[in-house]
Amino acid sequence: MTTLTLQNVSRWYGNVVAVNDITMSLGPGVTGLLGPNGAGKTTVLHMMAGFLAPSRGAVTLDDAPAWRNPAIYKQLGLVAEKEAVHGFLTAREFVNASAKMHKLSDPKAATEWALQMVEMTDAADRRIETYSKGMRQRTRVAAALVHNPQVLLLDEPFNGMDPRQRMHMMALLHELGDRGHTILFSSHILEEVEQVSGTVQVMVAGRLAASGDYRRIRRLMTNRPHVFAVKSSDDRKLAVALIAEKSVNGVEIAGEGLTVRAGDYGSFTRALPRIALGEGIRLRKVIPSDESLESVFSYLLEA
């Protein structure tokens, strides 16, 4: 098991603080690095990849420093946000060059495996300059994967991909995470992170604002009302009974069911079955309707 760790890491450029005292530890699985543009995501990824030295703190891969340590690249692959591909090369040539730089015993076989992983085999002998942005992006992912690294870092990996390419790349990241690889990808698009990973590291203005399962993070936000969609055998009777419950801030009767605003997640979810049972009402659906990453993200930006 490979662990990538940041311990009290800061990075500044003159008087500008890009990353401020971040501590995080990443193990096997897929983690989303979420934050608006300018939050410091790229700086964190570059420090993890050994491209930048932290101004303070330590970045380690299995206790080995990332900075000035070329040995980490045996275990690590990086897809940076900015493109760095030579348009006159074919995808096969580009990925094969990466395989040779890693001194793999069979670079040709590794190249074919990596191209197949990103579904670029059919177009592998065309020049990269003829590719769409999504195809170029997949070629770069293949080059980062060619040595089968234990850790894969991706900066905005879905840029330029069409819906089918995005779904395939999401499935690939899931597959690698399930195999025990450590995957960290950055994004400012909530939908991307929500579909690929339930585990997030949320950055706001250079700081780590939240870390963990985004649903758990949302439930810990006790000073923000929680919204539930509820359906039952008698919605009007249940609405009357819920209004008297201390943890309920408001109840609305919608076309199909109730919209309930609760001040405390735990108190409400414990009280609801008890109230329904006491009133002889059968619950048919209880769904937290604001546990999306968007609600978490909006809250953290407001805090």
Backbone bond lengths (Angstrom), bond angles and torsions (degrees), N, CA, C in turn:
res aa  C-N    CA-C-N  psi(-1)  N-CA   C-N-CA  omega(-1)  CA-C   N-CA-C  phi
1 M - - - 1.461 - - 1.530 109.83 -
2 T 1.330 114.89 125.18 1.456 121.02 -178.99 1.522 109.55 -99.31
3 T 1.326 116.33 132.61 1.459 121.73 -178.93 1.521 110.26 -120.91
4 L 1.320 115.38 128.63 1.460 122.48 177.01 1.524 107.60 -106.95
5 T 1.327 116.77 124.05 1.466 120.77 -170.88 1.521 111.93 -129.38
6 L 1.322 115.27 136.42 1.460 122.42 168.47 1.522 107.05 -114.96
7 Q 1.312 116.56 128.11 1.453 121.14 -178.06 1.518 110.28 -121.94
8 N 1.347 116.50 107.25 1.471 122.75 178.70 1.529 111.61 50.62
9 V 1.322 115.22 50.41 1.463 121.25 -174.00 1.530 111.51 -90.42
10 S 1.328 114.81 131.84 1.460 121.89 172.57 1.524 108.28 -131.28
11 R 1.310 115.17 152.28 1.458 120.43 175.57 1.522 107.91 -144.54
12 W 1.342 114.95 125.89 1.449 118.51 178.02 1.528 110.79 -130.62
13 Y 1.332 114.43 155.99 1.458 123.19 177.68 1.523 106.85 -121.40
14 G 1.324 117.19 100.42 1.454 119.78 -173.92 1.510 109.70 63.36
15 N 1.323 116.42 -120.60 1.469 120.93 179.67 1.527 112.74 -93.44
16 V 1.324 117.04 0.31 1.451 121.15 -177.78 1.526 110.02 -95.97
17 V 1.318 116.30 121.93 1.465 121.44 178.32 1.526 108.22 -94.63
18 A 1.345 116.17 113.01 1.462 120.75 -179.06 1.517 111.84 -87.65
19 V 1.331 116.96 -37.71 1.463 123.33 179.61 1.520 107.72 -134.74
20 N 1.320 116.44 131.92 1.457 120.49 -170.91 1.526 111.83 -125.48
21 D 1.324 116.62 101.18 1.465 124.14 169.69 1.529 112.61 54.14
22 I 1.333 116.08 61.14 1.461 121.81 -178.92 1.523 110.46 -99.68
23 T 1.318 115.36 133.46 1.461 122.59 173.18 1.520 108.45 -126.56
24 M 1.330 116.50 124.87 1.463 120.66 175.91 1.516 109.12 -155.88
25 S 1.321 116.01 154.99 1.461 122.19 178.18 1.518 108.47 -134.43
26 L 1.332 115.85 128.07 1.458 121.56 -176.54 1.518 110.01 -117.82
27 G 1.335 115.12 129.32 1.451 121.32 175.60 1.513 110.09 -118.76
28 P 1.334 117.90 -166.16 1.461 121.59 -177.77 1.526 112.93 -55.57
29 G 1.339 114.86 143.51 1.455 121.55 -178.00 1.512 110.71 119.13
30 V 1.324 115.39 -179.01 1.463 121.75 -177.07 1.522 109.67 -107.93
31 T 1.324 115.66 127.37 1.460 122.15 179.08 1.517 109.02 -124.91
32 G 1.320 116.61 136.48 1.457 121.65 176.83 1.515 110.76 -97.31
33 L 1.321 116.51 131.52 1.469 122.75 174.78 1.522 106.46 -100.36
34 L 1.306 115.39 105.20 1.460 121.59 -168.95 1.520 110.76 -109.77
35 G 1.322 114.91 141.69 1.453 119.21 176.11 1.509 110.50 171.23
36 P 1.342 117.63 158.23 1.467 120.23 177.92 1.516 110.30 -68.71
37 N 1.329 116.63 165.86 1.456 120.28 175.51 1.525 109.40 -58.50
38 G 1.340 115.52 135.52 1.459 120.28 -178.90 1.513 114.17 88.04
39 A 1.339 117.57 4.78 1.470 120.22 -177.78 1.525 112.42 -76.46
40 G 1.342 118.14 -17.51 1.459 121.10 -179.14 1.513 113.70 111.05
41 K 1.344 117.75 8.67 1.465 120.87 -175.85 1.531 111.86 -62.23
42 T 1.326 116.58 -47.62 1.466 120.15 -177.79 1.524 110.80 -64.27
43 T 1.308 117.69 -39.01 1.467 120.60 178.11 1.524 110.79 -61.51
44 V 1.330 117.12 -41.94 1.461 120.64 177.97 1.522 110.95 -62.50
45 L 1.339 117.21 -45.32 1.461 120.57 179.63 1.521 111.62 -62.59
46 H 1.316 117.52 -40.35 1.464 120.45 179.66 1.526 111.84 -67.35
47 M 1.311 117.74 -34.08 1.465 119.56 175.19 1.521 110.64 -69.60
48 M 1.345 117.11 -39.80 1.462 120.61 177.13 1.527 111.55 -61.22
49 A 1.338 115.57 -35.60 1.460 120.56 -177.78 1.523 113.15 -85.08
50 G 1.322 117.11 0.46 1.456 120.03 178.44 1.513 114.45 80.16
51 F 1.336 117.86 13.21 1.452 121.61 179.18 1.524 112.63 -84.63
52 L 1.321 116.07 -23.53 1.456 122.11 -179.79 1.522 109.28 -129.71
53 A 1.327 116.03 141.44 1.464 120.07 174.10 1.524 109.01 -87.16
54 P 1.316 119.23 135.79 1.468 119.51 173.89 1.525 110.16 -66.30
55 S 1.313 117.15 140.49 1.466 120.15 175.38 1.523 110.65 -69.62
56 R 1.313 114.79 -27.97 1.471 121.15 177.11 1.520 108.03 -152.13
57 G 1.328 117.62 147.32 1.446 121.57 178.98 1.520 112.04 93.30
58 A 1.349 115.83 -172.45 1.461 121.08 -174.86 1.522 110.83 -136.60
59 V 1.345 115.38 138.85 1.462 122.81 173.45 1.526 106.79 -116.76
60 T 1.342 116.91 120.99 1.464 120.31 -175.48 1.523 111.50 -132.04
61 L 1.322 115.14 149.94 1.452 123.18 172.36 1.521 106.59 -118.55
62 D 1.331 115.98 109.24 1.472 121.07 -173.50 1.522 111.19 51.23
63 D 1.333 115.68 48.10 1.466 124.95 176.71 1.525 114.02 71.68
64 A 1.331 119.15 -0.57 1.466 122.01 175.68 1.525 108.81 -95.08
65 P 1.332 118.76 136.59 1.464 120.15 -178.48 1.526 111.41 -64.17
66 A 1.334 116.41 142.77 1.463 120.34 177.97 1.524 111.64 -80.13
67 W 1.326 117.02 -32.88 1.466 121.38 -176.14 1.535 110.25 -76.30
68 R 1.327 115.00 132.10 1.465 123.02 178.80 1.523 112.56 53.95
69 N 1.321 114.56 45.13 1.463 120.27 -179.86 1.530 108.81 -140.03
70 P 1.340 117.84 81.21 1.474 120.88 -177.73 1.526 113.82 -58.05
71 A 1.315 118.04 -20.48 1.470 120.85 -178.20 1.521 112.36 -62.47
72 I 1.347 117.84 -23.09 1.471 119.45 -177.68 1.524 111.75 -67.41
73 Y 1.339 117.16 -21.34 1.462 119.25 -175.69 1.524 112.93 -72.77
74 K 1.328 116.89 -9.40 1.468 119.78 170.81 1.526 110.44 -68.00
75 Q 1.331 115.94 -27.20 1.466 121.33 -177.25 1.520 113.67 -109.86
76 L 1.324 117.11 -4.66 1.462 120.12 -169.62 1.522 111.22 -128.61
77 G 1.347 115.48 138.34 1.453 122.57 172.38 1.513 109.67 -125.67
78 L 1.336 116.51 145.78 1.460 121.10 -176.44 1.519 110.17 -133.48
79 V 1.332 115.65 134.68 1.461 122.10 168.58 1.519 106.28 -116.59
80 A 1.338 116.23 103.33 1.460 121.00 -178.71 1.517 110.24 -75.24
81 E 1.334 116.81 161.27 1.467 120.20 -179.04 1.526 111.11 -67.66
82 K 1.327 116.84 -41.54 1.457 120.48 -179.64 1.518 110.24 -79.71
83 E 1.318 115.95 136.76 1.455 120.63 -178.28 1.525 110.89 -71.60
84 A 1.329 115.22 141.45 1.466 121.39 176.33 1.521 107.37 -141.04
85 V 1.337 115.39 66.62 1.458 120.48 -179.97 1.524 108.62 -126.91
86 H 1.319 116.47 147.06 1.462 121.94 178.61 1.523 108.62 -92.40
87 G 1.319 116.22 115.18 1.450 121.08 -173.75 1.509 115.16 -63.01
88 F 1.332 117.50 -23.28 1.467 119.67 -178.35 1.527 112.35 -79.17
89 L 1.328 117.47 -11.15 1.463 121.16 177.51 1.520 110.54 -86.86
90 T 1.315 116.21 154.97 1.460 120.53 168.67 1.519 108.09 -84.33
91 A 1.332 116.70 165.01 1.464 119.96 177.29 1.524 110.65 -60.42
92 R 1.331 116.05 -40.32 1.468 119.54 -179.78 1.534 110.88 -62.17
93 E 1.335 116.87 -41.96 1.464 120.61 179.17 1.525 111.34 -66.53
94 F 1.320 115.67 -40.29 1.468 120.11 -178.18 1.530 111.44 -65.94
95 V 1.326 116.32 -46.70 1.463 120.30 -179.40 1.525 110.62 -69.22
96 N 1.329 116.87 -36.75 1.462 120.63 178.60 1.528 111.05 -64.65
97 A 1.338 116.69 -37.05 1.464 120.05 176.90 1.527 110.63 -62.00
98 S 1.343 116.59 -39.65 1.466 120.61 176.92 1.524 110.61 -64.11
99 A 1.339 116.85 -40.64 1.468 120.81 178.80 1.521 111.09 -62.45
100 K 1.330 116.79 -40.46 1.466 120.47 179.95 1.524 111.52 -68.97
101 M 1.335 117.13 -36.79 1.469 120.24 178.20 1.527 111.14 -64.02
102 H 1.332 115.74 -30.55 1.467 119.71 176.93 1.530 112.03 -83.73
103 K 1.338 116.11 1.08 1.468 122.71 177.24 1.533 111.94 55.05
104 L 1.340 114.85 45.63 1.459 119.38 178.41 1.526 109.92 -73.29
105 S 1.312 115.63 149.45 1.467 120.33 -176.31 1.527 111.82 -67.43
106 D 1.338 117.31 -31.86 1.461 121.45 179.04 1.527 108.54 -134.63
107 P 1.342 117.06 79.38 1.471 119.53 -175.48 1.520 113.75 -62.23
108 K 1.331 117.57 -31.81 1.463 120.44 -179.54 1.527 110.72 -65.23
109 A 1.328 117.01 -46.95 1.464 120.91 179.58 1.526 111.02 -64.52
110 A 1.334 116.51 -40.06 1.455 120.53 179.25 1.527 110.87 -64.87
111 T 1.325 116.38 -38.03 1.461 121.36 178.26 1.520 111.26 -62.67
112 E 1.322 116.19 -45.96 1.467 119.82 -179.83 1.520 111.20 -64.66
113 W 1.314 116.83 -38.72 1.476 120.91 178.02 1.525 110.61 -62.50
114 A 1.338 116.98 -46.35 1.464 120.84 -177.57 1.529 111.46 -66.14
115 L 1.336 117.32 -40.92 1.467 120.68 178.37 1.519 111.20 -63.88
116 Q 1.315 115.83 -38.40 1.459 120.12 178.56 1.524 110.94 -67.12
117 M 1.318 117.36 -37.00 1.464 121.41 -179.52 1.534 111.39 -60.07
118 V 1.339 116.86 -34.82 1.470 120.11 -177.07 1.529 112.29 -104.06
119 E 1.328 117.16 12.47 1.465 123.52 178.22 1.530 112.45 57.64
120 M 1.336 116.24 47.89 1.456 120.60 178.42 1.530 112.30 -117.20
121 T 1.312 118.30 10.83 1.464 121.21 -176.32 1.523 111.97 -61.39
122 D 1.331 118.10 -44.05 1.460 120.99 -175.00 1.522 113.07 -65.08
123 A 1.344 116.80 -31.71 1.471 120.59 -177.73 1.522 112.33 -104.73
124 A 1.320 117.57 13.56 1.466 121.24 -170.98 1.518 114.39 -66.56
125 D 1.341 118.73 -20.91 1.461 120.76 -177.20 1.526 113.01 -101.05
126 R 1.321 116.16 9.20 1.460 120.26 171.70 1.518 109.99 -90.15
127 R 1.328 116.27 150.97 1.464 119.77 177.23 1.532 110.20 -66.67
128 I 1.302 114.96 143.62 1.466 120.44 -178.01 1.521 111.37 -62.10
129 E 1.332 117.74 -30.44 1.460 120.34 -178.99 1.531 112.37 -64.31
130 T 1.319 118.00 -16.33 1.472 121.67 178.11 1.527 112.14 -90.39
131 Y 1.330 118.38 -4.67 1.462 122.63 -174.55 1.521 111.85 -81.29
132 S 1.321 114.41 154.95 1.462 120.15 166.71 1.528 108.38 -72.65
133 K 1.337 116.28 169.05 1.460 119.51 179.91 1.521 111.21 -62.59
134 G 1.329 116.63 -38.36 1.456 119.95 179.06 1.517 112.21 -64.17
135 M 1.325 117.65 -38.22 1.463 121.45 178.37 1.524 110.98 -68.22
136 R 1.321 116.03 -39.91 1.473 119.15 176.66 1.527 110.29 -63.03
137 Q 1.322 115.83 -39.51 1.457 119.91 179.26 1.527 111.12 -62.57
138 R 1.325 117.26 -43.85 1.462 120.61 179.30 1.529 111.41 -65.69
139 T 1.334 117.07 -34.41 1.459 120.84 176.63 1.526 110.63 -63.48
140 R 1.328 116.97 -39.75 1.469 121.27 178.80 1.526 110.82 -67.51
141 V 1.344 116.20 -37.21 1.472 119.21 176.54 1.523 109.90 -64.59
142 A 1.329 117.61 -40.07 1.466 120.95 178.15 1.521 111.16 -61.09
143 A 1.333 116.70 -41.28 1.466 120.33 179.08 1.527 111.42 -64.89
144 A 1.330 116.69 -34.84 1.469 120.14 178.68 1.523 111.83 -75.02
145 L 1.346 116.54 -25.26 1.466 121.46 -177.37 1.529 113.45 -90.69
146 V 1.336 117.32 -12.47 1.463 120.43 -165.60 1.526 113.55 -58.52
147 H 1.334 118.05 -29.59 1.475 120.22 179.24 1.526 111.79 -97.69
148 N 1.358 115.78 13.59 1.467 122.51 176.39 1.532 110.94 52.38
149 P 1.348 117.09 59.00 1.471 119.84 -176.10 1.517 112.25 -69.75
150 Q 1.312 116.16 151.83 1.459 121.54 176.97 1.516 110.95 -73.93
151 V 1.349 116.82 -28.65 1.459 122.43 -179.05 1.524 108.81 -120.51
152 L 1.328 116.23 130.70 1.462 120.77 178.36 1.525 108.44 -127.14
153 L 1.345 115.65 123.44 1.452 122.39 179.14 1.531 108.46 -111.82
154 L 1.325 116.32 129.06 1.462 120.49 -177.14 1.522 110.21 -131.94
155 D 1.319 115.86 125.87 1.459 121.77 -179.63 1.527 108.80 -101.69
156 E 1.325 117.24 110.00 1.464 123.91 -177.90 1.537 110.68 50.25
157 P 1.332 118.42 59.21 1.469 120.73 -171.47 1.515 115.44 -69.44
158 F 1.338 118.55 -18.90 1.463 120.11 -174.89 1.525 113.26 -93.63
159 N 1.327 116.92 3.78 1.460 119.93 -179.68 1.534 110.95 -58.26
160 G 1.317 116.15 129.59 1.459 120.81 174.76 1.509 115.25 82.02
161 M 1.314 118.74 -3.81 1.465 120.58 -178.21 1.523 110.68 -85.97
162 D 1.341 115.10 142.66 1.453 118.87 174.75 1.535 108.94 -79.04
163 P 1.334 118.53 170.34 1.473 120.25 -175.18 1.522 114.32 -54.99
164 R 1.328 117.82 -41.01 1.467 119.30 -179.43 1.526 111.00 -67.50
165 Q 1.331 117.16 -41.31 1.459 120.79 177.89 1.531 111.35 -63.85
166 R 1.331 115.63 -39.14 1.467 120.12 178.25 1.521 111.27 -62.42
167 M 1.326 116.78 -45.21 1.461 120.53 -179.71 1.526 111.01 -63.11
168 H 1.337 116.73 -40.40 1.457 119.48 178.54 1.525 110.75 -65.50
169 M 1.336 117.88 -42.52 1.459 120.51 -179.44 1.529 110.50 -66.00
170 M 1.328 117.15 -38.36 1.463 120.29 176.81 1.524 110.53 -62.04
171 A 1.333 116.90 -42.74 1.464 120.96 178.46 1.526 110.62 -64.33
172 L 1.332 117.03 -37.86 1.462 120.67 178.89 1.526 111.08 -64.12
173 L 1.331 116.94 -43.37 1.466 120.16 178.92 1.526 110.66 -63.91
174 H 1.333 116.55 -40.93 1.464 120.11 175.83 1.532 110.64 -58.92
175 E 1.323 116.01 -45.39 1.463 120.73 -178.22 1.524 111.22 -61.99
176 L 1.338 116.69 -44.61 1.462 120.02 179.31 1.528 111.12 -64.78
177 G 1.335 116.42 -40.92 1.455 119.72 178.17 1.511 112.00 -63.11
178 D 1.334 116.72 -40.04 1.463 120.83 178.51 1.523 111.67 -66.10
179 R 1.319 117.29 -27.12 1.464 121.25 178.65 1.532 112.66 -78.48
180 G 1.327 116.54 -7.65 1.460 119.67 178.80 1.505 114.69 105.42
181 H 1.350 117.31 6.51 1.461 119.71 176.66 1.529 109.30 -77.28
182 T 1.312 115.57 152.74 1.463 122.02 175.30 1.520 107.85 -97.29
183 I 1.331 116.59 114.31 1.462 122.13 -176.06 1.523 108.95 -117.99
184 L 1.329 115.88 126.97 1.466 120.85 172.65 1.516 107.80 -127.23
185 F 1.332 116.33 123.11 1.462 119.08 177.01 1.520 109.54 -128.44
186 S 1.317 115.18 140.83 1.461 119.89 -179.38 1.512 110.23 -98.21
187 S 1.309 115.23 152.23 1.458 120.86 177.11 1.524 109.12 -164.55
188 H 1.327 115.01 150.93 1.465 119.28 169.84 1.513 110.20 -108.17
189 I 1.347 116.50 5.59 1.456 121.59 -179.88 1.527 108.94 -102.52
190 L 1.307 115.70 116.34 1.460 121.32 -172.99 1.518 112.24 -61.31
191 E 1.329 117.07 -41.29 1.457 120.99 -176.46 1.528 111.31 -59.91
192 E 1.343 117.03 -39.24 1.462 120.58 -178.80 1.521 111.04 -61.62
193 V 1.327 116.09 -47.88 1.455 120.32 -177.57 1.521 110.76 -66.93
194 E 1.318 116.52 -40.34 1.465 120.78 -177.13 1.528 111.20 -64.93
195 Q 1.335 117.41 -35.27 1.454 120.55 -179.02 1.519 112.56 -77.73
196 V 1.326 117.58 -29.45 1.464 120.40 -174.45 1.523 112.41 -94.00
197 S 1.329 117.35 -36.94 1.463 118.85 -172.73 1.521 111.66 -147.46
198 G 1.317 116.39 135.33 1.461 120.73 172.59 1.515 111.55 -84.98
199 T 1.343 116.90 -12.91 1.467 121.63 -179.81 1.520 109.38 -97.85
200 V 1.313 116.60 126.71 1.461 120.54 -175.60 1.518 111.39 -131.24
201 Q 1.324 114.40 152.93 1.447 124.16 165.07 1.523 104.83 -118.35
202 V 1.321 116.61 114.46 1.465 120.94 -174.36 1.521 109.67 -102.36
203 M 1.341 115.87 121.13 1.457 121.01 178.67 1.520 110.34 -108.16
204 V 1.316 115.18 135.37 1.459 122.24 175.96 1.518 107.45 -136.45
205 A 1.336 117.11 120.19 1.470 123.09 176.65 1.529 112.24 53.35
206 G 1.336 116.19 44.07 1.454 120.24 174.84 1.514 115.70 83.90
207 R 1.312 117.25 -5.81 1.462 121.19 -179.38 1.523 111.08 -110.06
208 L 1.319 116.21 155.17 1.461 121.23 173.60 1.524 107.07 -84.69
209 A 1.338 116.00 107.48 1.464 120.82 -173.89 1.517 112.39 -85.67
210 A 1.334 117.65 -28.24 1.465 121.03 -179.68 1.513 108.56 -162.55
211 S 1.341 114.79 155.07 1.456 119.70 -176.74 1.519 109.39 -150.33
212 G 1.334 117.08 135.16 1.459 120.74 176.27 1.510 111.90 127.21
213 D 1.330 116.70 -158.43 1.452 122.20 177.63 1.531 108.23 -72.76
214 Y 1.336 117.11 125.22 1.461 118.76 -172.86 1.525 112.33 -64.54
215 R 1.339 118.06 -26.45 1.467 119.74 177.52 1.526 110.33 -68.61
216 R 1.338 115.69 -41.12 1.468 119.46 177.70 1.520 110.30 -64.98
217 I 1.338 116.71 -39.84 1.458 120.42 178.19 1.521 110.01 -59.61
218 R 1.337 116.28 -43.85 1.462 120.04 -179.82 1.525 111.17 -61.98
219 R 1.317 116.88 -39.82 1.467 120.02 -176.91 1.524 112.18 -70.83
220 L 1.326 117.07 -22.15 1.455 120.78 178.41 1.526 112.45 -80.89
221 M 1.325 116.79 -9.28 1.454 120.98 -179.90 1.536 109.00 -81.01
222 T 1.309 115.51 72.77 1.466 120.85 -170.51 1.521 113.31 -70.07
223 N 1.341 117.57 -21.04 1.462 118.20 -178.97 1.526 112.13 -91.29
224 R 1.338 117.00 10.83 1.466 121.04 174.46 1.524 107.91 -122.50
225 P 1.340 118.12 128.92 1.467 119.64 -176.39 1.532 112.28 -58.67
226 H 1.326 115.70 145.21 1.462 122.76 175.68 1.522 107.87 -100.66
227 V 1.328 116.67 138.94 1.455 121.99 -176.39 1.522 109.48 -111.10
228 F 1.326 116.25 130.33 1.464 122.54 -179.82 1.517 109.97 -123.74
229 A 1.318 115.51 141.45 1.465 121.36 169.33 1.524 107.09 -99.23
230 V 1.333 116.56 123.15 1.465 121.81 -174.20 1.527 109.42 -126.30
231 K 1.331 116.08 133.72 1.460 122.39 171.72 1.521 108.62 -123.76
232 S 1.322 116.38 142.31 1.468 119.82 -177.84 1.520 109.90 -147.55
233 S 1.318 115.60 179.29 1.468 120.65 178.63 1.522 112.04 -75.46
234 D 1.353 117.29 -17.99 1.470 121.06 178.28 1.531 107.35 -149.87
235 D 1.323 116.93 86.75 1.459 121.37 -173.57 1.527 112.60 -64.67
236 R 1.319 117.50 -39.08 1.471 119.37 -177.83 1.529 111.41 -66.69
237 K 1.308 116.83 -42.82 1.464 120.69 178.67 1.517 110.63 -64.89
238 L 1.350 116.79 -39.24 1.464 120.46 178.73 1.522 110.92 -67.07
239 A 1.342 117.38 -37.74 1.465 120.65 179.53 1.522 110.80 -61.37
240 V 1.322 116.85 -43.32 1.477 121.02 179.14 1.523 110.22 -61.73
241 A 1.328 116.43 -42.29 1.459 119.94 -178.34 1.527 111.18 -69.71
242 L 1.315 118.22 -35.07 1.460 121.15 -177.76 1.524 112.72 -72.00
243 I 1.329 117.12 -29.88 1.467 120.16 -179.04 1.531 111.07 -58.87
244 A 1.339 116.92 -30.55 1.470 120.72 -179.31 1.529 112.98 -81.16
245 E 1.327 117.87 -8.24 1.462 121.68 -178.67 1.537 110.34 -78.92
246 K 1.346 116.50 130.10 1.469 121.35 -175.43 1.521 113.74 -61.19
247 S 1.331 117.33 -33.19 1.473 119.50 -176.36 1.526 112.86 -79.30
248 V 1.346 117.08 -6.89 1.470 121.37 -177.72 1.523 110.00 -95.19
249 N 1.336 116.26 125.96 1.467 121.54 178.48 1.529 112.90 -93.17
250 G 1.330 116.28 -23.48 1.453 118.69 -179.21 1.518 111.50 -175.04
251 V 1.351 115.60 152.03 1.461 121.49 179.32 1.520 108.24 -134.88
252 E 1.342 116.03 132.28 1.464 121.35 175.69 1.522 108.87 -123.25
253 I 1.322 115.85 136.70 1.462 120.56 175.88 1.519 107.80 -92.14
254 A 1.314 116.15 113.99 1.460 121.13 -179.90 1.523 108.74 -95.95
255 G 1.333 116.36 -174.00 1.455 120.53 -179.94 1.512 112.08 -61.51
256 E 1.323 116.11 -42.01 1.457 121.44 179.33 1.521 109.18 -129.09
257 G 1.296 117.24 86.65 1.446 120.95 176.28 1.518 113.93 105.48
258 L 1.338 114.44 -162.57 1.458 121.85 -176.17 1.526 110.51 -120.26
259 T 1.322 115.15 150.49 1.464 121.86 167.44 1.516 106.68 -111.95
260 V 1.317 115.44 115.81 1.468 120.96 -174.56 1.523 109.10 -113.66
261 R 1.332 116.46 130.05 1.467 122.11 174.99 1.525 108.35 -105.50
262 A 1.326 114.69 120.17 1.466 120.10 -176.72 1.526 110.10 -116.46
263 G 1.320 116.30 139.94 1.454 120.74 179.75 1.506 113.33 -80.22
264 D 1.326 117.34 -23.74 1.459 121.41 -178.49 1.522 108.72 -136.54
265 Y 1.320 116.27 119.76 1.465 121.68 -175.07 1.537 111.28 -60.86
266 G 1.330 116.43 -51.27 1.461 120.53 -175.87 1.516 113.06 -64.21
267 S 1.332 116.66 -44.87 1.466 120.09 -178.43 1.523 111.10 -62.94
268 F 1.326 116.55 -41.66 1.463 119.66 -178.50 1.529 111.60 -67.81
269 T 1.324 117.36 -45.61 1.469 119.53 -177.47 1.525 111.94 -67.31
270 R 1.327 117.50 -23.11 1.470 120.04 174.34 1.530 111.15 -81.76
271 A 1.332 116.34 -34.74 1.470 120.31 -175.97 1.524 112.26 -77.68
272 L 1.326 117.40 -34.58 1.463 120.38 -173.58 1.537 113.45 -57.55
273 P 1.329 120.51 -49.39 1.474 119.18 178.88 1.522 112.81 -63.01
274 R 1.327 115.45 -36.88 1.466 119.29 179.99 1.526 110.44 -64.53
275 I 1.350 116.53 -43.60 1.466 120.77 -179.62 1.528 110.56 -65.71
276 A 1.333 116.43 -44.64 1.466 120.01 -179.78 1.520 111.42 -61.59
277 L 1.333 116.29 -41.87 1.459 120.53 179.46 1.527 110.82 -64.36
278 G 1.321 115.79 -42.56 1.457 119.80 -179.34 1.513 113.20 -65.36
279 E 1.341 117.75 -30.17 1.466 121.79 -179.47 1.525 112.31 -93.06
280 G 1.341 116.53 -1.04 1.459 119.45 -178.88 1.520 113.12 70.70
281 I 1.324 116.39 31.87 1.469 122.24 -177.04 1.530 109.20 -107.58
282 R 1.325 115.97 137.39 1.465 120.66 177.87 1.535 109.33 -95.50
283 L 1.333 116.72 125.17 1.474 121.90 176.75 1.525 109.13 -81.13
284 R 1.319 115.98 130.03 1.461 120.57 -179.41 1.531 112.69 -108.26
285 K 1.320 116.79 -26.38 1.464 120.32 178.67 1.509 109.40 -157.36
286 V 1.337 115.98 133.58 1.465 122.19 172.21 1.520 106.42 -137.85
287 I 1.328 116.19 108.77 1.468 120.44 -176.21 1.525 109.66 -129.66
288 P 1.343 118.28 123.38 1.475 119.79 170.98 1.529 108.04 -64.40
289 S 1.318 117.76 118.42 1.468 120.20 -172.88 1.514 113.66 -97.85
290 D 1.339 118.90 1.29 1.467 119.49 178.51 1.523 111.55 -126.67
291 E 1.346 116.07 32.92 1.458 119.18 178.52 1.534 111.81 -95.34
292 S 1.303 116.84 23.71 1.452 119.99 177.09 1.522 109.12 -76.80
293 L 1.334 115.18 161.78 1.459 119.42 175.27 1.519 110.78 -62.02
294 E 1.323 116.90 -28.93 1.452 119.20 -178.27 1.518 111.09 -62.39
295 S 1.335 116.92 -41.42 1.462 119.51 179.80 1.521 110.92 -67.91
296 V 1.348 116.86 -38.17 1.466 120.61 177.19 1.516 110.07 -64.18
297 F 1.320 115.50 -47.03 1.460 120.91 -176.37 1.524 111.26 -63.56
298 S 1.343 115.60 -44.69 1.471 119.64 -179.83 1.530 110.71 -60.91
299 Y 1.319 115.76 -42.22 1.457 120.31 179.87 1.520 111.61 -61.49
300 L 1.337 116.25 -45.42 1.465 120.10 -177.18 1.521 111.58 -66.95
301 L 1.331 117.34 -33.32 1.458 119.78 177.71 1.526 111.35 -70.38
302 E 1.345 115.78 -31.13 1.451 120.25 179.55 1.521 112.41 -78.12
303 A 1.344 116.49 -26.45 1.464 120.58 -172.96 1.514 112.34 -67.18
